[in-house]
Amino acid sequence: MRLLVLNPNSTASMTRSIGAAARAVAAPGTEIAALNPAGSPPAIQGAADGEAALPHLLALHRAETARLAPAAAVIACFDDTGVWELKASARHPVIGIGEAGMIAAALLGRRFSIVTTLEISVPVIAENAARYGFGERCARVRASGVPVLALEEDPEASARAVRAEVIRAAAEDGIEAVVLGCAGMAHLAEGMAADAGLPVIDGVAAAVRLAEAMHGLPGMGGVVRAA
């Protein structure tokens, strides 16, 4: 299957990292096309950045869908920028990494917390959790205080801050899993699980695996909509 992975921000280096994370978990035979628009903000931090990125993301999805005919699309921003708009119109499944991360966490236990970047992103993610039906199961959305671009510019300090917040969530929130609330944190999940003593979920990996599972699900032909 061909999977279109779209990073709504315009930072190409982050898109390359997201693509690498997606390929690391993809099954043999899954082709990953990881792309980003050129005109979006360099990072999606809060509702205003998401709104600014939306038209560029929609245009990119439209163009790359026509070019690549993907089996599914993953939106690689934990705010799930544009996911609802694309679900309403796309002719293939569209999965947000926030959505996928929460689904995976809900399968692992009763309650989970999310560790994201800055406080400005917390309301968007909390609203998404409620909209997906996880309002009561999401114990808390925590900000690590790490800006999105700092995950690449200062990776060691960023990893320490995120790890500390993950460990606090595990100790304080009464949860069974933690979801990392940024695509730029994808590489951190595996190492942090041992530190936290519970599963730590990367939404990029969860979205890729979910897209693959849906691709093989009987009856999925019904998702294809008329043009």
C-alpha positions, 0 to 999 in steps of 0.5 A: 500500500502507498501511505501519504504522510503529510506534515502540516508545517513547512520544516522539511528536516522534521518531515524527513524525521517523520518519514524515517519514523514512519518507515521504521514501523511500516510493514514490508510492502508499505510505501511511505511518501512524507511531504510538507507544504512550503507556505505553512508556519515552520511549526504548528503551536496552537490554533492560529498556526493550525489555521494558517497551515490549513489551506496549504495542507489541503492544497498539498493533499489534493495535489499529492492524492492526484499524483500518488493515489494513496491508500490512506493519508496520515496527518503528522501533527498532533493537533490533527490539523485539517483531519476533520476537513479531509475526512469529510472529502477524501476518497481514502481514510485520513488518520491524525497522529493525535487521533491514532495515539489516543486510540492506541492508548485507549486500547492499552488501559482505562486512562491515559495522559498526553505530553505535548510541547507548549501550553498553547497547544493544550486547549486544541489537543484537549478539545480533540480528545473530547471530540474523539470521545476520549474526554473522560479517558484522557486524564490530562494534557501536559505541556513539557515547555519544549517548543516544536523546533527545539526538538531538533535544535536542542535534542538532548535538553528537549528529550530531558524535559519531555522525559521528566514530564512523562515520568511525572504523568506516570507518577501523578495521573493514575494512568496506564499509558502516555501519548507523546503529543508531537510528531517531532517526539516520535524517536523518543517513545521507546526509550521513555517507556522503561523510564516511566514504567508504562507504555509510551506511544508515538502517534506517528507509529500508531497512525501508520500501523492503524492505516495498514490494519484498515487497509486489510480490513474486509469491507473497506471499499465502502470508504471510497467516495464519489468524486 
